[in-house]
Amino acid sequence: MRFYLLFFILVLNNCNQSNNVIQIETELNYSDLFIGSVLEHKISLKDIDLFQPDSISINWNDNGLWLVDSSSILVQSHAKQFQNEYVLNHKITFWDTGEFTIPPINLKLINESDSLLFQSDSFKVFIESSIDSTMKKIFPLKSPEEINFPLEKVKIFYLILILALIILFFNFLKSEKSKHLFKRNFYNQSPISDAIDSLNNINIESLSTEEFYLEISNILRKFLENNFYLVSFEMTSEDILSIIENNDLKKILSNIDQSKFGKKEFEDEIKKADLELTKKIIRTLFKTVQIN
């Protein structure tokens, strides 16, 4: 069963405004009230165009407990103003049982020359427990509402992303690129063997003096880098000799510098001798490490 209470209060202003009749109408719209149910409270001011207000002020006419006691009462307000009517809607939810008094509301119309004050009536309502008198059932507080959890969607997205990355990783492990990658040696396991093999592959007759000594220099510096962990390609001959004391190394570096910077030409016999000397240097340095 629903109850609709309509109350009309006609208020007359002072003598200057005796011809202006503005109606105030209060409406309560509710069924049986239980904890959590909503009561609709509506106030309408009709024919406000007779007064032509510039503004309208609103306040509850009580000791303040109505709005302060939010643990038991929840009030949601919404107002609309039209040309000849002002409508104020409240949705009131009660979270406690017992009798409640809805206090009157003061509405003040203000314009440049005057003001009018209107007041709605107060009402008493009784809020019943959600448990009925027979104690056999509990009334629902509210109809079920769907709750969206955006975080769940984020979790699902990251889960899919992780699974996709795992699949891509296993596919990569099966590919040829991964096999070459894991087979790659990141350090030279046998610097002396690599250096001697590279020296044996040099064809003196096919190389000019400058090209020959450039090959010798690259092989020697690579050996020093792999065997002694020197940044030999960024070092001068003097830098290398300041670290490694070896007369044969000093001689071969001198010939390399003369070929590179002095453009000196050497006969094939000297180049063959320097090739063998370089092999000797590598074997000697590999067996007897002398680093200052």
BAFI-3210 file (N, C-alpha, C; in Angstrom, 3 decimals, decimal comma, padded with zeros to 6 digits):
// residues 292
n [1|2|3|4|5|6|7|8|9|10|11|12|13|14|15|16|17|18|19|20|21|22|23|24|25|26|27|28|29|30|31|32|33|34|35|36|37|38|39|40|41|42|43|44|45|46|47|48|49|50|51|52|53|54|55|56|57|58|59|60|61|62|63|64|65|66|67|68|69|70|71|72|73|74|75|76|77|78|79|80|81|82|83|84|85|86|87|88|89|90|91|92|93|94|95|96|97|98|99|100|101|102|103|104|105|106|107|108|109|110|111|112|113|114|115|116|117|118|119|120|121|122|123|124|125|126|127|128|129|130|131|132|133|134|135|136|137|138|139|140|141|142|143|144|145|146|147|148|149|150|151|152|153|154|155|156|157|158|159|160|161|162|163|164|165|166|167|168|169|170|171|172|173|174|175|176|177|178|179|180|181|182|183|184|185|186|187|188|189|190|191|192|193|194|195|196|197|198|199|200|201|202|203|204|205|206|207|208|209|210|211|212|213|214|215|216|217|218|219|220|221|222|223|224|225|226|227|228|229|230|231|232|233|234|235|236|237|238|239|240|241|242|243|244|245|246|247|248|249|250|251|252|253|254|255|256|257|258|259|260|261|262|263|264|265|266|267|268|269|270|271|272|273|274|275|276|277|278|279|280|281|282|283|284|285|286|287|288|289|290|291|292]
n.u [000,844|000,571|001,142|000,132|000,678|-000,577|-000,061|-001,216|-000,321|-001,277|000,128|000,120|001,645|003,005|001,282|002,011|002,352|-000,066|-001,689|-000,355|-000,348|001,135|001,634|002,518|003,452|003,618|004,790|004,750|006,044|005,771|005,954|005,395|007,684|010,890|014,105|016,523|014,811|013,461|012,264|010,424|010,501|008,929|008,822|007,009|006,948|004,545|003,552|005,588|006,397|004,861|006,087|008,614|011,402|014,860|016,637|016,643|016,635|017,367|016,744|016,842|014,487|015,322|017,018|019,446|020,129|018,991|020,422|022,977|023,051|024,056|024,550|022,206|020,430|020,107|020,227|019,436|019,484|017,782|017,216|015,061|014,374|011,780|009,998|007,622|007,600|009,109|010,888|011,702|013,369|013,762|015,444|015,131|016,759|016,500|018,406|017,925|015,658|012,387|010,668|010,729|011,068|010,425|011,699|010,367|010,926|012,493|011,877|013,017|012,137|013,751|014,071|015,009|013,629|012,163|011,285|010,074|008,944|008,567|007,278|007,436|005,384|006,066|006,714|005,915|007,358|007,444|009,832|010,154|011,516|013,681|013,123|010,234|007,192|006,639|009,067|010,023|010,955|013,183|013,066|014,224|016,881|017,510|017,001|018,969|022,014|024,120|027,599|030,443|033,763|036,482|039,158|039,317|039,160|041,576|043,345|042,761|043,631|046,435|047,043|046,505|048,436|050,828|050,682|050,841|053,445|054,907|054,346|055,520|058,174|058,810|058,450|060,529|062,707|062,617|063,350|065,759|067,451|067,738|069,202|071,665|072,351|072,705|074,780|076,860|080,092|081,150|083,602|087,064|088,102|090,495|092,926|095,594|095,622|093,797|095,181|097,641|096,634|095,457|097,753|099,090|097,474|098,056|098,993|101,869|102,853|100,636|099,992|100,573|103,300|102,297|099,700|100,339|101,641|099,582|097,766|099,329|099,468|096,748|096,156|097,989|097,262|094,665|095,182|096,510|094,455|092,547|094,033|095,289|093,414|093,506|092,854|093,813|093,552|093,077|095,357|098,673|101,863|103,838|102,303|101,570|104,084|104,848|103,487|103,885|106,871|109,042|111,465|111,345|108,693|108,847|110,447|108,839|106,617|107,807|108,506|105,911|104,910|106,658|105,929|103,282|103,136|105,478|105,510|107,317|108,952|109,312|111,325|110,362|111,642|112,228|109,641|108,732|110,334|109,453|106,875|107,228|108,471|106,428|104,742|106,390|106,449|103,797|103,539|105,425|104,515|102,117|102,871|104,624|103,630|104,161|103,449|103,511]
n.v [-001,182|002,235|005,545|008,812|011,973|015,108|018,434|021,629|024,924|028,163|031,264|034,647|037,647|040,809|044,030|045,287|043,149|041,809|040,907|038,846|035,450|032,614|029,197|026,545|023,260|020,090|016,808|013,437|010,353|007,069|003,584|000,843|001,408|000,286|-000,578|000,787|001,274|003,708|006,982|009,356|012,785|015,652|019,056|021,771|024,976|026,991|029,154|031,103|033,065|035,275|036,669|036,956|035,973|036,591|034,886|031,827|030,638|027,853|025,930|023,490|023,549|022,999|021,711|020,978|018,314|016,647|016,629|016,170|013,651|011,420|008,741|007,387|008,436|009,179|011,719|012,774|015,397|017,320|019,947|021,932|024,713|026,391|028,577|029,366|027,788|026,132|023,307|021,015|018,141|015,373|012,407|010,169|008,005|005,645|004,285|003,129|001,886|002,896|005,947|008,798|012,304|014,348|017,384|020,749|022,669|025,663|027,985|030,661|033,317|035,713|038,956|042,064|044,044|042,913|040,119|036,780|034,352|030,906|027,925|024,460|021,731|019,689|016,125|012,946|009,766|006,206|003,780|000,451|-002,676|-004,803|-007,397|-009,332|-009,350|-011,962|-013,108|-014,863|-014,371|-012,315|-009,127|-007,954|-005,572|-003,957|-004,088|-006,425|-005,258|-004,948|-005,159|-003,716|-004,627|-003,078|-003,735|-006,465|-006,879|-005,773|-007,569|-009,879|-009,060|-008,758|-011,381|-012,737|-011,451|-012,315|-015,083|-015,058|-014,060|-016,153|-018,217|-017,145|-017,130|-019,884|-020,655|-019,269|-020,592|-022,936|-022,198|-021,658|-019,517|-019,243|-021,523|-020,988|-018,793|-019,736|-021,430|-019,811|-018,617|-016,571|-015,842|-016,295|-019,469|-020,685|-018,859|-018,967|-021,042|-020,067|-017,758|-018,798|-020,396|-018,415|-016,993|-018,932|-019,046|-016,839|-015,478|-014,618|-013,795|-012,784|-010,432|-006,983|-005,113|-003,348|-004,399|-006,954|-006,513|-005,262|-007,362|-009,024|-007,324|-007,140|-009,825|-010,279|-008,322|-009,125|-011,559|-010,678|-009,298|-011,358|-013,110|-011,684|-009,862|-007,194|-003,905|-003,852|-002,962|-000,344|000,683|002,043|001,035|001,620|001,696|-000,981|-002,238|-001,132|-002,583|-005,299|-006,915|-007,746|-008,553|-009,545|-008,960|-006,217|-005,761|-006,717|-005,074|-002,668|-002,980|-003,200|-000,621|000,917|000,110|000,891|003,660|004,775|003,845|001,956|-000,478|-003,989|-006,848|-010,113|-012,143|-011,037|-010,576|-013,194|-014,046|-012,373|-013,305|-015,870|-015,076|-013,779|-015,937|-017,247|-015,331|-015,348|-017,976|-017,917|-015,858|-016,954|-019,115|-018,105|-015,713|-012,357|-009,631|-006,251]
n.w [000,000|-000,769|000,295|-000,275|000,562|000,485|001,023|001,395|001,679|001,960|001,682|002,588|001,731|002,967|002,929|000,569|-001,104|-001,246|-003,253|-004,414|-004,669|-003,708|-003,935|-001,747|-001,824|-000,368|-000,644|000,277|-000,587|-000,233|000,690|002,928|005,481|005,966|007,388|005,326|003,208|000,882|001,188|-000,537|-000,642|-001,467|-002,355|-003,594|-004,974|-006,292|-008,961|-008,759|-010,408|-010,012|-008,048|-008,979|-008,245|-007,547|-006,349|-004,409|-001,179|000,947|003,863|006,500|009,088|011,965|014,897|013,928|014,216|012,370|009,934|010,860|012,076|010,382|010,477|010,878|009,076|005,668|003,357|000,176|-002,054|-004,604|-006,784|-008,896|-010,949|-012,512|-014,811|-013,525|-011,276|-008,522|-007,651|-005,169|-004,412|-002,240|-001,379|001,080|003,196|005,753|008,366|010,753|013,268|014,532|015,518|013,484|012,970|010,350|009,798|009,243|006,232|005,366|002,859|001,102|-000,862|-002,813|-004,043|-005,691|-004,256|-002,159|000,025|000,465|002,779|003,122|004,604|005,001|006,231|009,130|009,474|010,814|010,808|010,937|011,281|010,542|011,737|009,777|010,257|010,493|012,520|013,204|013,353|011,478|008,986|007,048|005,791|002,640|002,401|000,187|-003,350|-005,218|-006,641|-009,427|-009,172|-010,367|-010,831|-011,683|-011,314|-011,563|-014,308|-015,074|-013,871|-015,339|-017,861|-017,456|-016,818|-019,222|-020,784|-019,549|-020,018|-022,816|-023,169|-022,033|-023,842|-026,172|-025,329|-025,054|-027,689|-028,838|-027,709|-029,098|-031,619|-034,333|-033,947|-031,186|-030,610|-031,838|-030,360|-027,714|-028,143|-028,663|-027,898|-025,365|-024,621|-025,426|-025,563|-026,208|-026,753|-027,746|-029,651|-031,561|-032,366|-033,446|-035,533|-037,129|-037,870|-039,360|-041,569|-043,052|-046,125|-047,402|-049,923|-051,235|-050,016|-049,424|-047,902|-045,963|-045,585|-044,685|-042,190|-040,898|-040,591|-038,926|-036,703|-035,903|-035,211|-033,155|-031,251|-030,709|-029,485|-027,165|-025,978|-025,477|-023,927|-021,856|-021,154|-021,960|-023,200|-025,910|-028,549|-028,310|-027,386|-027,578|-029,012|-027,140|-024,810|-024,540|-024,271|-021,883|-020,098|-020,665|-020,594|-023,038|-025,288|-027,932|-028,537|-028,465|-030,740|-032,891|-032,701|-033,300|-036,021|-037,036|-036,511|-038,066|-040,614|-040,687|-039,968|-040,988|-043,537|-044,450|-046,467|-046,403|-047,083|-048,372|-046,992|-044,530|-043,650|-043,440|-041,390|-039,359|-039,118|-038,051|-035,737|-034,419|-033,846|-032,027|-029,987|-029,116|-028,151|-026,128|-024,413|-023,666|-022,102|-020,162|-018,246|-017,952|-016,539|-015,757]
ca.u [000,000|001,354|000,471|000,505|000,210|-000,459|-000,388|-001,209|-000,297|-001,359|000,737|-000,055|002,736|002,574|000,260|002,500|002,300|-001,321|-002,336|000,465|-000,671|002,059|001,283|003,558|002,876|004,548|004,333|005,524|005,741|006,438|005,139|005,833|009,062|011,783|015,488|017,069|013,856|013,622|011,085|010,578|009,952|008,920|008,225|006,840|006,430|003,875|003,277|006,619|006,593|004,155|007,035|009,831|012,556|016,218|017,290|015,847|017,466|016,712|017,385|015,983|014,122|015,410|018,185|020,649|020,336|018,465|021,477|024,212|022,981|024,091|024,646|020,854|019,627|020,830|019,372|019,945|018,630|017,871|016,286|014,868|013,598|011,153|009,560|006,567|007,566|010,372|010,666|012,792|013,182|014,660|015,327|015,559|016,938|016,655|019,223|017,619|014,219|011,758|009,937|011,541|010,338|011,012|011,448|009,961|011,977|012,269|012,222|012,949|012,240|014,394|014,332|015,686|012,859|011,469|011,509|008,958|009,391|007,604|007,721|006,651|005,016|006,881|006,006|006,454|007,329|007,909|010,639|010,060|012,670|013,634|012,594|008,802|006,713|006,613|010,462|010,238|011,634|013,846|012,799|015,471|017,131|017,396|017,098|020,376|022,576|025,353|028,784|031,524|035,092|037,429|040,442|039,273|039,480|043,021|044,017|042,595|044,504|047,826|047,173|046,612|049,734|051,876|050,587|051,345|054,904|055,438|054,259|056,549|059,490|059,029|058,613|061,886|063,650|062,577|063,800|067,167|068,206|068,089|070,258|072,928|072,641|073,218|076,024|077,875|081,058|081,319|085,006|087,924|088,562|091,869|093,466|096,834|095,298|093,201|096,210|098,566|095,902|095,314|099,066|099,390|096,638|098,517|099,733|102,752|102,991|099,431|099,766|101,614|103,952|101,379|098,618|100,883|101,878|098,272|097,250|100,118|099,078|095,403|096,203|098,734|096,470|093,532|095,708|096,760|093,151|091,903|094,865|095,619|092,266|093,921|092,172|095,021|093,253|093,032|096,650|099,822|102,925|104,497|101,420|101,647|105,405|104,954|102,819|104,497|108,295|109,473|112,265|110,806|107,463|109,273|110,925|107,757|105,789|108,555|108,312|104,512|104,758|107,383|105,124|102,010|103,297|106,594|105,317|108,551|108,772|110,179|111,430|109,583|112,381|112,043|108,252|108,610|110,981|108,564|105,727|107,644|108,749|105,133|104,292|107,206|106,001|102,508|103,773|106,177|103,647|101,069|103,433|105,206|102,924|104,922|102,726|103,858]
ca.v [000,000|003,463|006,718|010,078|013,062|016,415|019,513|022,930|026,067|029,427|032,303|036,011|038,542|042,086|044,765|045,562|041,944|041,140|040,304|037,740|034,205|031,559|027,953|025,603|021,912|019,072|015,456|012,295|009,193|005,910|002,442|000,450|001,819|-000,577|-000,120|000,748|001,714|005,111|007,852|010,518|013,991|016,658|020,364|022,582|026,349|027,248|030,550|031,994|034,174|036,441|037,414|037,100|035,957|036,533|033,726|031,067|029,997|026,677|025,350|022,702|024,305|022,130|022,004|020,496|016,881|015,948|016,446|015,724|012,239|010,718|007,303|006,825|009,062|009,632|012,624|013,197|016,500|017,744|021,073|022,458|025,941|026,705|029,966|029,656|026,760|025,674|021,954|020,513|016,713|014,689|010,969|009,977|006,603|005,489|003,127|002,749|001,718|003,839|007,097|009,936|013,501|015,113|018,780|021,629|023,302|027,070|028,428|032,109|033,929|037,019|039,783|043,321|044,926|042,269|038,690|036,003|033,161|029,812|026,821|023,243|021,088|018,571|014,852|011,856|008,469|005,122|002,832|-000,871|-003,543|-005,668|-008,684|-009,169|-009,621|-013,405|-013,529|-016,003|-013,976|-011,018|-008,384|-007,484|-004,140|-003,342|-005,044|-006,657|-004,427|-005,480|-004,403|-003,912|-004,526|-002,850|-004,377|-007,833|-006,813|-005,532|-008,830|-010,789|-008,561|-009,104|-012,834|-013,060|-010,949|-013,205|-016,339|-014,814|-013,949|-017,490|-018,953|-016,595|-017,547|-021,281|-020,712|-018,791|-021,644|-023,971|-021,644|-021,812|-018,388|-019,512|-022,537|-020,311|-017,871|-020,459|-022,078|-018,786|-018,467|-015,166|-015,611|-017,156|-020,556|-021,049|-017,727|-019,300|-021,835|-019,170|-016,865|-019,565|-020,777|-017,216|-016,692|-019,943|-018,804|-015,645|-015,724|-013,455|-013,363|-012,084|-009,215|-005,958|-004,993|-002,702|-005,330|-008,058|-006,116|-004,976|-008,661|-009,423|-006,469|-007,507|-011,140|-010,133|-007,538|-009,952|-012,519|-009,962|-008,970|-012,574|-013,821|-010,840|-008,969|-005,814|-003,203|-003,686|-002,248|001,083|001,004|002,201|000,051|001,986|001,294|-002,438|-002,590|-000,708|-003,603|-006,606|-006,804|-008,819|-007,942|-009,944|-008,181|-004,844|-005,739|-006,891|-003,858|-001,616|-003,184|-002,878|000,842|001,460|-000,166|001,625|005,125|005,212|003,296|001,246|-001,744|-005,069|-007,970|-011,283|-012,923|-010,391|-010,787|-014,576|-014,121|-011,713|-014,180|-016,904|-014,422|-013,519|-017,213|-017,473|-014,393|-015,807|-019,184|-017,530|-015,088|-017,841|-020,006|-017,315|-014,421|-011,331|-008,362|-005,318]
ca.w [000,000|-000,862|000,826|-000,894|001,419|-000,163|001,960|000,734|002,584|001,242|002,501|002,080|002,126|003,534|002,156|-000,781|-001,903|-000,880|-004,420|-004,894|-003,980|-004,104|-003,254|-001,380|-001,801|000,132|-000,978|000,738|-001,410|000,350|001,094|004,267|005,660|006,729|007,318|003,980|002,190|000,505|001,237|-001,422|-000,028|-002,540|-002,042|-004,799|-004,890|-007,557|-009,332|-008,224|-011,335|-009,478|-007,208|-009,776|-007,348|-008,097|-005,747|-003,446|-000,161|001,539|005,038|007,372|010,293|013,143|015,723|013,266|014,364|011,201|008,950|011,495|012,415|009,101|010,683|010,841|008,019|004,477|002,592|-001,119|-002,489|-005,994|-006,976|-010,245|-010,986|-013,788|-014,882|-012,549|-010,240|-007,946|-007,149|-004,347|-004,166|-001,320|-001,187|002,464|003,570|007,193|008,722|012,137|013,493|015,455|014,979|013,063|012,594|009,254|010,172|008,139|005,434|005,064|001,513|001,073|-002,182|-002,663|-005,229|-005,369|-003,377|-001,056|000,207|000,999|003,485|003,157|005,452|004,845|007,491|009,575|009,406|011,605|010,140|011,795|010,526|011,144|011,591|008,601|010,715|010,722|013,880|013,472|013,484|010,595|007,758|007,053|004,567|002,005|002,563|-001,131|-004,440|-005,575|-007,690|-009,996|-008,798|-011,322|-010,267|-012,790|-011,052|-012,073|-015,729|-015,176|-013,544|-016,481|-018,933|-017,146|-016,887|-020,650|-021,246|-019,037|-020,765|-024,170|-023,095|-021,791|-025,115|-027,065|-024,837|-025,410|-029,147|-029,139|-027,342|-030,133|-032,895|-034,660|-033,402|-029,795|-030,591|-032,127|-029,265|-026,552|-028,510|-028,865|-026,817|-025,051|-024,343|-026,237|-024,709|-026,564|-027,513|-028,437|-030,848|-032,559|-032,891|-034,298|-036,752|-037,961|-038,446|-040,393|-042,752|-043,766|-047,381|-047,508|-051,315|-051,717|-049,239|-049,424|-046,590|-045,019|-045,298|-043,900|-040,799|-040,305|-040,171|-037,762|-035,577|-035,440|-034,571|-031,909|-030,294|-030,296|-028,523|-025,903|-025,406|-024,965|-022,962|-020,710|-020,920|-022,192|-024,308|-026,728|-029,798|-027,981|-026,783|-028,478|-028,775|-025,882|-023,719|-024,395|-023,759|-020,482|-019,281|-020,933|-020,914|-023,920|-026,352|-029,243|-028,726|-028,771|-032,123|-033,855|-032,649|-033,993|-037,461|-037,353|-036,510|-039,224|-041,815|-040,644|-039,917|-041,832|-044,885|-044,801|-047,144|-045,936|-048,017|-047,970|-046,017|-043,218|-043,259|-042,991|-040,083|-038,390|-038,918|-037,107|-034,461|-033,782|-033,273|-030,840|-028,939|-028,597|-027,340|-024,930|-023,514|-023,162|-021,082|-019,061|-018,196|-017,230|-016,656|-014,692]
c.u [000,886|000,504|001,001|-000,122|000,477|-000,909|-000,216|-001,243|-000,307|-000,854|000,540|001,086|002,168|001,674|000,711|002,367|001,008|-001,987|-001,571|000,184|000,233|001,747|002,533|002,906|003,952|003,968|005,296|005,094|006,517|005,431|005,557|007,331|009,813|013,191|016,009|016,104|013,951|012,279|011,368|009,811|010,071|008,209|008,178|006,316|005,862|003,590|004,314|006,894|005,840|005,088|008,336|011,092|013,880|016,972|016,354|016,806|016,664|017,470|016,353|015,742|014,118|016,687|019,483|020,863|019,911|019,571|022,757|024,216|022,944|024,225|023,287|020,051|020,546|019,868|020,095|018,965|018,875|016,800|016,250|014,006|013,104|010,674|008,545|006,536|008,987|010,110|011,917|012,506|014,223|014,387|015,958|015,599|017,211|017,410|019,069|016,112|013,712|011,077|010,895|010,615|011,083|010,713|010,982|011,177|011,573|012,737|011,985|013,170|012,753|014,470|014,901|014,953|012,287|011,875|010,263|009,506|008,262|008,185|006,805|006,296|006,025|006,040|006,714|006,299|007,888|008,606|010,619|011,354|012,524|013,198|011,120|008,431|006,710|008,021|010,791|010,959|012,236|013,566|014,112|015,637|016,952|017,465|018,565|020,800|023,892|026,513|029,896|032,856|036,086|038,776|040,476|039,633|040,979|043,797|043,932|043,516|045,959|048,050|047,335|047,972|050,874|051,870|051,137|052,870|055,551|055,439|055,327|057,942|059,792|059,177|060,010|062,927|063,716|063,155|065,294|068,013|068,638|069,205|071,619|073,335|073,280|074,521|077,171|078,800|081,301|082,752|085,802|088,525|090,011|092,496|094,730|096,559|094,718|094,275|097,159|097,890|095,764|096,642|099,433|098,603|097,063|099,351|100,583|102,803|101,793|099,183|100,905|102,215|103,001|100,256|099,101|101,024|100,573|097,625|097,974|099,663|097,714|095,413|096,885|097,912|095,240|093,976|095,925|095,433|092,512|092,704|095,128|094,510|092,675|093,061|093,234|094,764|093,176|094,357|097,703|100,845|103,625|103,639|101,527|102,982|105,610|104,315|103,502|105,944|108,729|110,196|111,765|109,529|107,800|109,702|109,779|106,827|106,473|108,389|106,884|104,325|105,480|106,593|103,874|102,219|104,427|106,499|106,580|108,221|109,791|110,173|110,662|110,305|112,211|110,617|108,037|109,213|110,090|107,327|106,053|107,935|107,449|104,581|105,060|106,744|104,720|102,698|104,474|105,284|102,555|101,587|103,944|104,588|103,749|104,253|103,100|102,595]
c.v [001,240|004,625|007,954|011,190|014,384|017,482|020,848|024,030|027,327|030,528|033,646|036,867|039,823|042,822|045,016|044,360|041,166|040,462|039,087|036,500|033,122|030,326|027,151|024,250|020,915|017,692|014,428|011,076|008,003|004,791|002,085|000,714|000,834|000,006|-000,291|001,159|003,221|005,830|009,059|011,690|015,119|017,920|021,170|023,959|026,707|028,728|031,511|033,160|035,425|037,329|037,722|037,117|035,925|035,314|033,076|030,399|028,911|026,274|024,572|023,485|023,365|022,472|021,454|019,003|016,106|015,652|015,896|014,219|011,387|009,216|006,624|007,295|009,480|010,452|013,007|014,214|016,830|018,815|021,484|023,712|026,177|028,147|030,300|028,628|026,413|024,342|021,491|019,059|016,203|013,191|010,646|008,479|006,524|004,189|002,750|002,633|002,782|004,973|008,229|011,091|014,218|016,575|019,603|022,229|024,743|027,372|029,928|032,614|035,352|037,691|041,126|044,137|044,239|040,798|038,052|034,737|032,146|028,689|025,626|022,679|020,013|017,301|013,839|010,553|007,428|004,080|001,492|-001,652|-004,378|-007,083|-008,507|-009,625|-011,109|-013,967|-014,721|-015,632|-012,593|-010,347|-007,919|-005,990|-003,398|-004,434|-005,214|-005,773|-005,034|-004,566|-004,747|-003,704|-004,332|-003,520|-005,809|-007,876|-006,599|-006,811|-009,818|-010,371|-008,962|-010,607|-013,295|-012,635|-011,865|-014,534|-016,187|-014,720|-015,316|-018,313|-018,474|-017,045|-018,990|-021,463|-020,259|-019,865|-022,732|-023,483|-021,844|-020,704|-018,651|-020,532|-021,908|-019,400|-018,598|-021,197|-021,081|-018,703|-016,987|-014,858|-016,608|-018,235|-020,944|-019,943|-018,077|-020,091|-020,957|-018,286|-017,602|-019,965|-019,587|-016,842|-017,673|-019,710|-017,563|-016,060|-014,487|-012,912|-012,535|-010,758|-008,228|-005,882|-004,403|-003,648|-006,479|-007,665|-005,691|-006,261|-009,143|-008,640|-006,882|-008,841|-011,044|-009,397|-008,328|-010,995|-011,860|-009,634|-010,197|-013,246|-013,009|-009,839|-007,487|-005,206|-002,849|-002,903|-000,744|001,549|001,181|001,114|000,330|001,560|-000,207|-002,850|-002,135|-001,715|-004,955|-006,388|-008,008|-008,187|-008,298|-009,165|-006,747|-004,728|-005,808|-005,677|-002,696|-001,748|-002,859|-001,379|001,462|001,246|000,710|003,126|005,619|004,706|002,568|-000,105|-002,764|-006,200|-009,169|-012,110|-012,357|-010,627|-012,207|-014,737|-013,489|-012,557|-015,268|-016,308|-014,141|-014,793|-017,512|-016,596|-014,893|-017,032|-018,822|-016,810|-015,969|-018,718|-019,199|-015,922|-013,466|-009,991|-007,472|-004,705]
c.w [000,000|-000,376|000,132|-000,068|000,713|000,820|001,242|001,798|001,737|002,164|001,815|002,595|002,731|002,560|000,731|-001,691|-001,657|-002,055|-004,950|-004,064|-004,546|-003,272|-002,923|-001,179|-001,367|-000,121|-000,417|-000,061|-000,847|000,548|002,514|004,396|006,544|006,626|005,889|002,897|002,015|000,553|000,356|-000,846|-001,043|-002,070|-003,334|-004,423|-006,248|-007,718|-008,760|-009,165|-010,912|-008,660|-007,949|-008,903|-008,121|-007,568|-004,744|-002,475|000,544|002,793|005,846|008,663|011,506|013,885|015,136|013,359|013,132|010,188|009,567|011,715|011,146|009,259|010,608|009,647|006,874|003,620|001,310|-001,701|-003,956|-006,225|-008,441|-010,170|-012,398|-013,753|-013,787|-011,419|-009,800|-007,264|-006,410|-003,987|-003,176|-001,386|000,159|002,762|005,062|007,480|010,197|012,270|014,452|014,737|014,667|012,691|011,483|009,508|008,975|007,436|005,155|003,647|001,436|-000,340|-002,026|-004,023|-004,781|-004,304|-002,153|-000,961|000,795|001,625|003,532|004,003|005,236|006,214|007,857|009,556|010,298|010,835|011,103|010,922|011,254|010,929|010,329|008,961|011,049|012,135|014,210|013,655|012,580|009,302|007,915|005,719|003,952|002,188|001,241|-002,181|-004,822|-006,733|-008,151|-009,646|-009,778|-010,628|-011,414|-012,578|-011,573|-013,563|-015,937|-014,890|-014,712|-017,622|-018,685|-017,201|-018,333|-021,201|-020,806|-019,789|-022,182|-024,183|-022,861|-023,079|-026,095|-026,643|-025,233|-026,918|-029,559|-028,815|-028,407|-031,463|-033,085|-034,054|-031,974|-029,704|-030,859|-030,982|-028,092|-026,871|-028,619|-027,643|-026,581|-024,599|-025,179|-025,341|-024,990|-027,394|-028,292|-029,711|-031,941|-033,196|-033,837|-035,603|-037,693|-038,615|-039,546|-041,681|-043,543|-044,989|-047,663|-048,922|-051,799|-051,000|-049,397|-048,016|-045,551|-044,618|-044,412|-042,426|-040,099|-039,798|-038,910|-036,518|-035,010|-034,686|-033,203|-030,848|-029,821|-029,273|-027,156|-025,197|-024,756|-023,855|-021,688|-020,369|-020,974|-023,295|-025,343|-028,004|-029,565|-027,379|-027,862|-028,158|-027,454|-024,688|-023,462|-023,775|-022,317|-019,545|-019,429|-021,360|-021,744|-025,112|-027,746|-029,557|-029,089|-030,233|-033,122|-033,859|-033,354|-035,503|-037,894|-037,438|-037,696|-040,514|-041,852|-040,757|-040,836|-043,257|-045,380|-045,434|-046,609|-046,966|-047,459|-046,921|-044,607|-042,717|-042,763|-041,601|-039,005|-038,115|-037,890|-035,735|-033,697|-033,147|-031,981|-029,677|-028,283|-027,710|-026,030|-023,919|-022,910|-022,021|-019,882|-019,084|-017,355|-017,477|-015,476|-014,098]
res [m|r|f|y|l|l|f|f|i|l|v|l|n|n|c|n|q|s|n|n|v|i|q|i|e|t|e|l|n|y|s|d|l|f|i|g|s|v|l|e|h|k|i|s|l|k|d|i|d|l|f|q|p|d|s|i|s|i|n|w|n|d|n|g|l|w|l|v|d|s|s|s|i|l|v|q|s|h|a|k|q|f|q|n|e|y|v|l|n|h|k|i|t|f|w|d|t|g|e|f|t|i|p|p|i|n|l|k|l|i|n|e|s|d|s|l|l|f|q|s|d|s|f|k|v|f|i|e|s|s|i|d|s|t|m|k|k|i|f|p|l|k|s|p|e|e|i|n|f|p|l|e|k|v|k|i|f|y|l|i|l|i|l|a|l|i|i|l|f|f|n|f|l|k|s|e|k|s|k|h|l|f|k|r|n|f|y|n|q|s|p|i|s|d|a|i|d|s|l|n|n|i|n|i|e|s|l|s|t|e|e|f|y|l|e|i|s|n|i|l|r|k|f|l|e|n|n|f|y|l|v|s|f|e|m|t|s|e|d|i|l|s|i|i|e|n|n|d|l|k|k|i|l|s|n|i|d|q|s|k|f|g|k|k|e|f|e|d|e|i|k|k|a|d|l|e|l|t|k|k|i|i|r|t|l|f|k|t|v|q|i|n]
***
